[in-house]
Amino acid sequence: MITMKRSLLLLVAMIFVLSSVPALAQTVKKPFNGTDLSGWKTNGGQENVWKAGGLKADAKTFEFADLKAGEVACLSNCVDVSWNKQPRKGVDIYTEQKFGDCTIKLEFLIPKGSNSGVYLMGQYEVQIADSFGKPDDKLSQGDMGAIYSAAAPSLNACGEPGTWQTYEIEFVAPKFDADGKKTANALVKKILLNGKVVQENVEIKGPTGGELTNKEAPTGPLMLQGNHGPVAFRNIEIIVP
């Protein structure tokens, strides 16, 4: 009986100690202020048509609009050109801030047939494309939810064009020794597209194409592709340890 009481007391004490351990501190960065392009730079010499404000959009319509009361501001790239036509218009934008290990959460919207991407550290692209309705067994490394040129999504979680969709990306940056030699590749731990897991534990050996630079580093910016078609982003959060 005494032994049982001691065991219960020990268990209670362990629970108390574990509950008292503070959670690891995290910082939430919000690179888009909802008003303008402060904190962002452009990549390339094409015309910058990104704007902050409201949006009028559906599967076929994509236009800047005045921000309505209660509406969440978005960062929109209203290029009037299909992504696969030349010459391409628009420009990629990237944050002035740089990040390493992080979790990225954001919402995005594309009209029918459009194409964009989220570049982790400006190097590794998580694809945005209109893959709505495509069978799972036909998905490629260029479809929604893919790590471009590296890994096709495990399933098609793409929403209808003209609707707001979500990404949550858990990312581990590449690691380097004191001499600058890479000791570990970048790793995408998990990608959730519209709440469904489409990637897990994918090692990325190098830049995936269309990157900001061709040189990997311990940290880098978040880049949004803007030269492949109309796209809008909002509620962008970068969570860092």
C-alpha positions in Angstrom: 0.0 0.0 0.0 2.8 2.4 0.9 4.7 1.5 -2.3 1.5 2.3 -4.3 1.1 5.6 -2.6 4.8 6.5 -3.2 4.3 5.6 -6.9 1.3 7.8 -7.2 3.1 10.7 -5.5 6.0 10.2 -7.8 3.7 10.2 -10.9 2.0 13.4 -9.7 5.3 15.1 -9.1 6.6 14.1 -12.6 3.4 15.5 -14.2 3.8 18.7 -12.3 7.4 19.1 -13.4 6.6 18.4 -17.0 3.7 20.8 -17.0 6.0 23.5 -15.5 8.6 23.3 -18.4 8.0 26.3 -20.6 7.4 25.7 -24.3 10.1 26.6 -26.7 9.8 30.3 -27.6 8.7 31.1 -31.1 8.5 34.3 -33.0 5.9 35.0 -35.6 7.0 37.3 -38.4 4.5 39.0 -40.6 6.4 40.4 -43.7 3.3 41.9 -45.4 1.9 44.9 -43.4 -1.4 45.0 -45.3 -0.8 48.5 -46.6 2.2 48.6 -49.0 5.3 46.8 -50.2 7.6 47.9 -47.4 10.0 45.2 -46.5 9.9 43.6 -50.0 12.3 43.8 -53.0 11.9 42.9 -56.6 13.9 40.3 -58.6 14.5 41.0 -62.2 14.0 43.9 -64.6 10.3 43.4 -65.5 7.6 45.8 -64.5 6.5 45.5 -60.9 2.7 45.2 -60.8 2.4 43.9 -57.2 0.0 46.0 -55.1 -1.5 45.9 -51.6 -5.2 46.2 -51.1 -8.4 44.5 -52.1 -9.1 42.0 -54.8 -12.0 41.1 -57.1 -11.5 37.5 -58.2 -13.1 34.3 -59.3 -12.1 31.5 -61.7 -12.0 34.0 -64.6 -11.7 37.4 -63.0 -8.7 38.8 -61.3 -8.6 42.6 -60.7 -7.4 45.0 -58.1 -10.1 46.5 -56.0 -10.7 48.9 -53.1 -10.4 47.3 -49.8 -13.9 46.7 -48.3 -14.7 47.1 -44.6 -13.7 43.9 -42.8 -11.8 42.5 -45.8 -8.3 41.2 -45.2 -5.8 43.0 -47.4 -3.8 40.9 -49.9 -0.7 41.2 -51.9 -1.7 40.9 -55.6 0.1 40.5 -58.8 -2.4 41.3 -61.6 -0.5 40.4 -64.7 -2.7 40.2 -67.8 -0.9 37.4 -69.4 -0.9 33.6 -69.3 2.1 32.0 -67.5 3.2 30.1 -70.6 3.1 32.9 -73.1 6.1 35.0 -74.0 7.3 37.6 -73.3 6.5 37.1 -69.6 5.4 40.0 -67.6 5.5 40.7 -63.9 8.3 40.1 -61.4 9.2 38.0 -58.4 9.3 39.7 -55.0 11.2 38.7 -51.9 11.5 39.8 -48.3 14.3 41.9 -47.0 14.4 39.7 -43.9 16.1 36.4 -44.1 15.1 33.1 -42.4 16.5 29.7 -41.7 14.5 26.9 -40.0 10.9 28.1 -40.0 7.2 27.3 -40.6 5.4 29.3 -43.2 1.7 29.8 -43.2 -0.1 31.7 -45.9 -3.2 32.0 -48.0 -3.2 32.4 -51.8 -5.5 32.7 -54.8 -5.0 32.0 -58.5 -7.5 32.2 -61.3 -8.0 29.3 -63.7 -4.9 28.2 -65.5 -2.5 30.5 -63.5 0.9 29.5 -62.0 3.1 30.8 -59.2 5.3 29.5 -56.4 6.5 30.0 -52.8 10.3 30.0 -52.7 11.8 28.9 -49.4 15.0 30.9 -48.8 14.6 32.2 -52.3 15.9 28.8 -53.5 13.4 26.0 -53.1 10.0 26.3 -54.8 6.7 25.0 -53.4 4.5 25.0 -56.5 1.3 26.9 -57.0 -0.6 25.8 -60.1 -4.2 25.2 -61.2 -4.3 21.4 -60.7 -7.9 21.3 -59.7 -9.6 17.9 -60.5 -6.4 16.2 -61.7 -6.2 12.5 -60.7 -3.7 11.7 -58.0 -1.9 9.2 -60.2 -1.3 11.9 -62.9 0.3 14.4 -60.5 3.8 15.6 -61.4 6.6 17.8 -59.9 4.9 20.8 -61.6 1.5 20.4 -59.9 0.0 22.2 -56.9 1.6 20.9 -53.8 4.8 19.8 -55.5 8.3 20.7 -54.6 9.2 21.9 -58.1 11.5 19.5 -59.9 12.1 17.5 -56.7 8.9 15.8 -55.5 5.3 15.4 -56.8 2.5 15.8 -54.2 1.2 12.6 -52.6 -2.4 13.5 -53.4 -4.3 16.3 -55.1 -5.6 18.7 -52.4 -5.9 21.7 -54.9 -9.0 23.8 -54.5 -11.0 25.4 -57.2 -9.4 28.3 -59.1 -10.7 31.7 -57.8 -10.9 30.5 -54.2 -8.6 31.2 -51.3 -6.3 28.2 -50.5 -3.8 27.6 -47.7 -0.2 26.3 -47.3 1.5 25.4 -44.2 5.2 24.5 -44.8 7.6 23.1 -42.1 11.1 23.7 -43.3 14.6 22.9 -42.1 17.4 25.0 -43.7 20.6 23.5 -45.1 23.5 23.4 -42.6 27.1 24.5 -43.2 30.4 24.1 -41.3 32.8 26.9 -40.3 34.4 26.8 -43.7 31.1 27.2 -45.5 30.9 23.6 -46.7 27.3 22.2 -46.7 26.9 19.4 -44.2 23.2 18.8 -44.6 20.7 19.4 -47.3 17.5 21.5 -46.9 14.6 19.4 -45.7 10.9 19.9 -46.1 9.5 18.2 -43.0 5.8 18.6 -44.0 3.6 20.5 -46.3 -0.1 20.9 -45.7 -2.2 22.1 -48.7 -5.7 23.1 -47.6 -5.2 21.1 -44.4 -4.1 17.9 -46.1 -0.5 16.5 -46.0 1.0 16.5 -49.5 4.7 16.2 -48.7 6.7 14.7 -45.8 10.4 14.5 -45.1 11.6 15.5 -48.5 15.4 16.3 -48.7 16.2 18.9 -51.3 19.7 18.6 -52.7 19.9 22.1 -54.3 17.9 25.0 -55.8 14.9 23.8 -57.7 14.9 26.3 -60.7 13.9 30.0 -61.0 15.7 30.7 -57.7 16.8 34.1 -56.5 20.5 33.1 -56.6 22.2 29.8 -57.3 24.1 29.8 -54.0 22.7 28.0 -51.0 23.2 29.7 -47.6 22.2 29.2 -43.9 19.4 31.8 -44.3 17.5 33.4 -47.1 14.3 35.4 -47.9 10.8 34.3 -48.7 10.2 34.8 -52.4 6.9 34.9 -54.2 6.8 34.1 -57.9 5.2 36.8 -60.0 6.3 36.3 -63.6 4.1 33.3 -64.4 0.6 34.6 -64.0 -1.9 36.3 -61.7 -1.7 35.4 -58.0 -2.6 36.9 -54.6 -1.3 36.2 -51.1 -2.6 37.2 -47.7 -2.1 36.4 -44.0 1.5 35.5 -44.5 3.2 34.3 -41.3 6.8 33.0 -40.9 7.2 31.3 -37.5 10.8 31.0 -36.4 12.3 29.2 -33.3 
